[in-house]
Amino acid sequence: MAKALCKWRRGEVEANLSSLAIITTPPRVACSKCARVASEKGYVCRPISLVSGEEKKAKKASDHAAKKAKQKAAKKDKKGKADKKARKKAKSDKP
């Protein structure tokens, strides 16, 4: 995880605007000391949640669904490669 936003200097903010946009979008936590916001708790030094319990459950469910879809796609891709190799081998074995 990157250095906490709470510890960034002004020059770092200006120099890393694209990183700052990624880190802060969407805001899910805030620092209880300086009120900076971030998408993950590792980016602020004293994080407090801005997200309600239901929003957390919805995010967790969508993350889980995305992970399942990724696993399914990887399995399908792996199977497709295995099928392709078997067809190629069967084709080369024919006299």
One Martini backbone bead per residue (centre of mass of N, CA, C, O) as a GRO file, in nm:
protein
   95
    1MET     BB    1   0.100   0.033   0.017
    2ALA     BB    2   0.083   0.345   0.027
    3LYS     BB    3   0.121   0.633   0.143
    4ALA     BB    4  -0.031   0.823   0.344
    5LEU     BB    5  -0.209   1.105   0.289
    6CYS     BB    6  -0.134   1.245   0.564
    7LYS     BB    7   0.190   1.249   0.459
    8TRP     BB    8   0.160   1.435   0.240
    9ARG     BB    9   0.275   1.673   0.039
   10ARG     BB   10   0.205   1.923  -0.170
   11GLY     BB   11   0.392   1.826  -0.402
   12GLU     BB   12   0.273   1.537  -0.417
   13VAL     BB   13  -0.008   1.609  -0.505
   14GLU     BB   14   0.064   1.748  -0.775
   15ALA     BB   15   0.244   1.503  -0.891
   16ASN     BB   16  -0.017   1.279  -0.803
   17LEU     BB   17  -0.314   1.308  -0.929
   18SER     BB   18  -0.383   1.029  -1.048
   19SER     BB   19  -0.344   0.870  -0.785
   20LEU     BB   20  -0.545   1.033  -0.615
   21ALA     BB   21  -0.798   0.956  -0.776
   22ILE     BB   22  -0.781   0.651  -0.716
   23ILE     BB   23  -0.766   0.660  -0.400
   24THR     BB   24  -1.050   0.850  -0.368
   25THR     BB   25  -1.206   0.641  -0.561
   26PRO     BB   26  -1.427   0.582  -0.371
   27PRO     BB   27  -1.533   0.705  -0.076
   28ARG     BB   28  -1.496   0.501   0.242
   29VAL     BB   29  -1.278   0.669   0.402
   30ALA     BB   30  -1.160   0.843   0.698
   31CYS     BB   31  -0.983   1.067   0.876
   32SER     BB   32  -1.000   1.149   1.219
   33LYS     BB   33  -0.783   1.387   1.206
   34CYS     BB   34  -0.801   1.531   0.882
   35ALA     BB   35  -1.039   1.426   0.668
   36ARG     BB   36  -0.939   1.238   0.475
   37VAL     BB   37  -0.996   1.052   0.176
   38ALA     BB   38  -1.071   0.700   0.080
   39SER     BB   39  -1.103   0.369  -0.048
   40GLU     BB   40  -0.886   0.280   0.171
   41LYS     BB   41  -0.746   0.234   0.490
   42GLY     BB   42  -0.429   0.247   0.400
   43TYR     BB   43  -0.443   0.575   0.314
   44VAL     BB   44  -0.489   0.622   0.624
   45CYS     BB   45  -0.415   0.663   0.969
   46ARG     BB   46  -0.740   0.713   1.078
   47PRO     BB   47  -0.981   0.509   1.015
   48ILE     BB   48  -1.320   0.568   0.897
   49SER     BB   49  -1.626   0.480   0.811
   50LEU     BB   50  -1.862   0.572   0.532
   51VAL     BB   51  -1.997   0.294   0.525
   52SER     BB   52  -2.248   0.101   0.532
   53GLY     BB   53  -2.346  -0.218   0.589
   54GLU     BB   54  -2.499  -0.261   0.317
   55GLU     BB   55  -2.272  -0.161   0.130
   56LYS     BB   56  -2.067  -0.373   0.215
   57LYS     BB   57  -2.231  -0.619   0.127
   58ALA     BB   58  -2.256  -0.539  -0.172
   59LYS     BB   59  -1.953  -0.529  -0.233
   60LYS     BB   60  -1.888  -0.817  -0.149
   61ALA     BB   61  -2.080  -0.952  -0.353
   62SER     BB   62  -1.952  -0.829  -0.610
   63ASP     BB   63  -1.668  -0.939  -0.561
   64HIS     BB   64  -1.751  -1.236  -0.559
   65ALA     BB   65  -1.874  -1.244  -0.845
   66ALA     BB   66  -1.615  -1.156  -0.992
   67LYS     BB   67  -1.441  -1.393  -0.897
   68LYS     BB   68  -1.614  -1.618  -1.018
   69ALA     BB   69  -1.598  -1.521  -1.313
   70LYS     BB   70  -1.291  -1.540  -1.334
   71GLN     BB   71  -1.270  -1.844  -1.272
   72LYS     BB   72  -1.452  -1.940  -1.504
   73ALA     BB   73  -1.283  -1.820  -1.734
   74ALA     BB   74  -1.022  -1.973  -1.668
   75LYS     BB   75  -1.141  -2.256  -1.695
   76LYS     BB   76  -1.237  -2.228  -1.987
   77ASP     BB   77  -0.962  -2.159  -2.108
   78LYS     BB   78  -0.819  -2.417  -2.017
   79LYS     BB   79  -1.007  -2.612  -2.163
   80GLY     BB   80  -0.965  -2.499  -2.448
   81LYS     BB   81  -0.662  -2.567  -2.461
   82ALA     BB   82  -0.690  -2.872  -2.416
   83ASP     BB   83  -0.870  -2.928  -2.662
   84LYS     BB   84  -0.674  -2.820  -2.874
   85LYS     BB   85  -0.443  -3.019  -2.815
   86ALA     BB   86  -0.604  -3.280  -2.867
   87ARG     BB   87  -0.678  -3.219  -3.163
   88LYS     BB   88  -0.391  -3.187  -3.265
   89LYS     BB   89  -0.292  -3.469  -3.185
   90ALA     BB   90  -0.506  -3.634  -3.340
   91LYS     BB   91  -0.429  -3.520  -3.620
   92SER     BB   92  -0.122  -3.621  -3.610
   93ASP     BB   93  -0.196  -3.938  -3.566
   94LYS     BB   94  -0.296  -3.956  -3.839
   95PRO     BB   95  -0.229  -4.124  -4.152
   0.00000   0.00000   0.00000
